[in-house]
Structures are given as C-alpha cells and as structure tokens.
Amino acid sequence: MRPVAAIVLAAGGSSRMGRPKQLLPFRGRSLVRHAVETALDAGSDSVIVVLGAAAECVAAELVGLPVTVVVNPDWADGPGTSVRAGIVAVPKSAGAALYLLADQPFVDAACLRRLLDAHTASGLPMTASGYAGSAGVPAVFARQCFPALLALDPGAGAKQVLARDPTRVAVVPFPAGAIDFDTPADYERWATPSPAPDAEESHAARP
C-alpha cells in the first residue's frame, strides 16, 4: 500500500469547557497529544495536525513530535474548512488519508491499524469506523476521494463523503468511537481511568 498520511483534526473551540478542549488532560497527556501520538504509534507515514482555536497554545503541546502543523484561519466557519486544510497538506506520495479527531479519547493505535488493514483488504476507496448506527471517523480515504473532501461545504464534515455512497465504504465496528468530549459532563464521565466502553454512546454530528 502507498504511504498513508494521518490528519488529526484539532481546530474546534469549546466555550462550554472553559478552556481549549484540545488541552484537557486525559490519562497523563493532553487530548491533542494523545491523538497525535496514537496516529504515530499506528505507523502513519506522516501526521498532519490541523489547528484553529487557541492554535499557539495547542501547538506548544506538540513540540518534539514529528508532525506537520497546519493552522486553519477559517476554522470557525465549520469543520469542512479543517477537512480541506488537512487534505491540502497531504504529501503527493501518500495514497490515502486517515482522519481522526482530537476529542475521541478511546481511539487507540490498534483501532487505527484495524482500519488501515481493512482498507487494504477491501479494495474500496473508503474505510470508516462503525458506531451509533452509522459510519464515521476515524476513517481512511483513498486519494481518489480527495476532490470530494476538498469540495465540502464549510459546515459539512468528512462523514458527508462517507454517506454519499455506502457501497464504496468498508466499515470496521468501533462502538467506543461514539464517545467524545463535547461538554463538561462528557469529560467528567469518561476522563477517569476506565476501560473503553462497550456500549455505544450517541452524539450528534461528527466531522
């Protein structure tokens, strides 16, 4: 398989948290560092981190890591702008992009490797995580999908591309993918040391 670039989406803000969500501590490290180190541990050939809100503070969390930081000045216009910013930065040598979010705490390297293995085995252009009755990120998109990702409306996310033609998407079950930190209650519930949940927890939209 051609090289895969991992794109960590960490641009969003969260006024409900009272501080940048990306910097919340989770199991001894910040959420953004957790996501980036997970992508590196999974064997991604390159890792791109898309920042927006509190970009300078969040970037400081990544010092010393072999990543490319991209600051999206339009992050407040919607997740589609960050999806596009990530794709623009993908090296020409990469045959696919693996998207993951900074606020899905139970994504680990094993999860990402399962996605990459399934992507290779299926021969389909997209491979997504299955949770909460749908397919979402983390997800892998072959280079042939890049134009669709670049054409996303600002308010849409990568999930919209997955939903257009489910027959072109391989799905890997990952119930814990439904957990994210959108509110202080989410964080309080899941941040304490515990195994990844087995039951699906539904949230609204994902990039």
C-alpha positions as CSV (number, residue, x, y, z in Angstrom):
1,M,0.0,0.0,0.0
2,R,1.2,3.5,-0.8
3,P,2.1,5.7,2.2
4,V,-0.8,7.0,4.4
5,A,-1.0,10.4,5.9
6,A,-2.9,10.8,9.2
7,I,-4.8,14.0,9.6
8,V,-5.7,14.9,13.2
9,L,-8.5,17.5,13.3
10,A,-7.9,19.7,16.4
11,A,-9.2,23.0,15.2
12,G,-12.5,23.4,17.0
13,G,-13.2,25.5,20.1
14,S,-15.4,24.7,23.0
15,S,-16.7,27.6,25.2
16,R,-18.6,25.1,27.3
17,M,-15.3,23.6,28.6
18,G,-13.9,26.9,29.9
19,R,-10.6,26.2,28.2
20,P,-9.4,24.8,24.9
21,K,-10.8,21.3,24.7
22,Q,-7.7,20.0,22.9
23,L,-5.6,20.7,26.1
24,L,-7.8,18.8,28.5
25,P,-5.7,16.1,30.3
26,F,-6.5,12.5,29.5
27,R,-4.6,9.7,31.1
28,G,-1.4,11.7,31.6
29,R,-1.4,13.8,28.5
30,S,-3.5,16.3,26.7
31,L,-6.2,15.2,24.3
32,V,-4.4,16.6,21.3
33,R,-1.1,14.9,22.2
34,H,-3.0,11.7,22.8
35,A,-4.5,11.8,19.3
36,V,-1.2,12.7,17.6
37,E,0.9,10.0,19.4
38,T,-1.8,7.5,18.6
39,A,-1.5,8.3,14.9
40,L,2.3,8.0,15.1
41,D,2.1,4.7,17.0
42,A,-0.3,3.3,14.4
43,G,2.5,3.6,11.8
44,S,1.3,6.5,9.7
45,D,3.9,7.7,7.2
46,S,3.2,11.3,8.0
47,V,1.0,13.1,10.5
48,I,-0.7,16.4,9.9
49,V,-2.4,18.3,12.7
50,V,-5.0,20.9,11.8
51,L,-5.3,23.7,14.4
52,G,-7.6,26.7,14.7
53,A,-8.9,27.8,18.1
54,A,-6.0,28.6,20.5
55,A,-3.6,27.4,17.9
56,E,-0.5,28.7,19.6
57,C,-1.2,27.1,22.9
58,V,-2.2,23.8,21.2
59,A,0.9,23.8,19.0
60,A,3.0,24.1,22.1
61,E,1.7,20.6,23.2
62,L,3.2,19.1,20.0
63,V,6.8,20.3,20.4
64,G,9.2,17.5,19.8
65,L,6.8,15.4,17.8
66,P,7.5,14.7,14.1
67,V,4.3,16.3,12.8
68,T,3.3,19.0,10.3
69,V,1.2,21.7,11.9
70,V,-1.4,23.5,9.7
71,V,-3.3,26.4,11.2
72,N,-6.7,26.9,9.6
73,P,-7.7,30.6,9.9
74,D,-11.3,29.7,8.9
75,W,-11.9,27.0,11.5
76,A,-14.9,28.9,12.9
77,D,-16.7,28.6,9.6
78,G,-17.2,24.9,10.1
79,P,-15.4,21.5,10.1
80,G,-15.3,21.3,6.3
81,T,-12.7,24.0,6.3
82,S,-10.4,21.9,8.5
83,V,-11.0,18.8,6.5
84,R,-9.9,20.7,3.4
85,A,-6.9,22.2,5.1
86,G,-5.7,18.8,6.1
87,I,-6.0,17.4,2.5
88,V,-4.1,20.3,1.0
89,A,-1.1,19.4,3.3
90,V,-1.0,15.7,2.4
91,P,2.3,14.8,0.7
92,K,2.0,13.9,-3.0
93,S,3.5,10.5,-2.2
94,A,0.5,9.5,0.0
95,G,-2.1,7.2,-1.5
96,A,-4.6,7.8,1.3
97,A,-5.5,10.0,4.2
98,L,-6.6,8.8,7.6
99,Y,-8.8,11.3,9.5
100,L,-9.1,11.3,13.3
101,L,-10.4,13.7,15.8
102,A,-8.6,15.1,18.9
103,D,-11.6,14.6,21.1
104,Q,-12.4,10.9,20.6
105,P,-10.5,9.6,23.7
106,F,-10.9,5.9,23.1
107,V,-9.3,5.8,19.7
108,D,-6.0,3.9,20.0
109,A,-3.3,2.7,17.7
110,A,-4.9,-0.8,17.4
111,C,-8.1,0.8,16.2
112,L,-6.3,2.7,13.5
113,R,-4.3,-0.3,12.4
114,R,-7.5,-2.3,12.0
115,L,-8.9,0.5,9.8
116,L,-5.7,0.5,7.7
117,D,-5.7,-3.3,7.3
118,A,-9.4,-3.3,6.4
119,H,-8.8,-0.6,3.8
120,T,-6.1,-2.6,2.1
121,A,-8.1,-5.8,2.3
122,S,-11.4,-4.4,1.0
123,G,-10.1,-2.6,-2.1
124,L,-12.8,0.0,-1.5
125,P,-11.9,3.7,-1.7
126,M,-13.1,4.5,1.9
127,T,-13.0,2.6,5.2
128,A,-14.8,4.0,8.3
129,S,-15.5,3.3,11.9
130,G,-18.9,1.9,12.7
131,Y,-20.7,3.3,15.7
132,A,-24.1,4.7,16.8
133,G,-25.7,3.2,13.7
134,S,-23.6,5.0,11.2
135,A,-20.1,5.2,9.7
136,G,-17.7,7.9,10.8
137,V,-14.2,8.9,11.7
138,P,-11.6,7.7,12.2
139,A,-11.8,6.9,8.6
140,V,-9.5,6.3,5.6
141,F,-10.0,7.9,2.2
142,A,-8.1,6.9,-0.9
143,R,-6.6,9.7,-3.0
144,Q,-9.4,9.3,-5.5
145,C,-11.7,10.7,-2.7
146,F,-9.6,13.9,-2.2
147,P,-11.6,16.0,-4.7
148,A,-14.8,15.3,-2.8
149,L,-13.2,16.2,0.5
150,L,-11.8,19.4,-1.0
151,A,-15.3,20.3,-2.3
152,L,-17.0,20.0,1.1
153,D,-19.2,22.9,2.3
154,P,-17.7,24.6,5.3
155,G,-20.5,23.3,7.6
156,A,-20.1,19.7,6.4
157,G,-17.5,17.1,7.5
158,A,-15.8,14.0,6.1
159,K,-18.8,12.0,7.2
160,Q,-20.8,13.5,4.4
161,V,-18.5,12.0,1.8
162,L,-18.9,8.6,3.5
163,A,-22.6,8.8,3.4
164,R,-22.9,9.6,-0.3
165,D,-22.3,6.0,-1.4
166,P,-22.2,3.4,1.4
167,T,-21.3,0.7,-1.2
168,R,-17.9,2.3,-1.5
169,V,-17.2,2.2,2.2
170,A,-15.8,-0.7,4.3
171,V,-16.9,-0.4,7.9
172,V,-15.0,-1.6,10.9
173,P,-17.1,-1.8,14.1
174,F,-15.8,0.5,16.8
175,P,-18.6,1.3,19.3
176,A,-16.3,3.5,21.5
177,G,-16.0,5.9,18.6
178,A,-19.3,7.4,19.6
179,I,-17.7,8.9,22.7
180,D,-16.3,12.4,22.5
181,F,-15.8,15.3,24.9
182,D,-18.3,17.9,23.8
183,T,-19.4,19.0,27.3
184,P,-18.0,19.1,30.8
185,A,-20.4,16.3,31.7
186,D,-18.9,14.1,28.9
187,Y,-15.4,14.8,30.2
188,E,-16.3,14.2,33.8
189,R,-17.9,10.9,32.9
190,W,-15.1,9.4,30.8
191,A,-11.9,11.1,31.8
192,T,-11.3,9.0,34.9
193,P,-9.3,5.8,34.4
194,S,-11.5,3.1,33.0
195,P,-11.6,0.6,30.1
196,A,-13.1,1.7,26.8
197,P,-16.9,1.5,27.0
198,D,-18.6,-1.4,25.2
199,A,-21.9,0.3,24.8
200,E,-22.5,2.9,22.1
201,E,-23.0,6.4,23.3
202,S,-24.6,8.6,20.7
203,H,-23.6,12.2,19.9
204,A,-24.9,14.4,17.1
205,A,-22.6,15.4,14.3
206,R,-19.0,14.5,13.6
207,P,-16.6,16.0,11.0
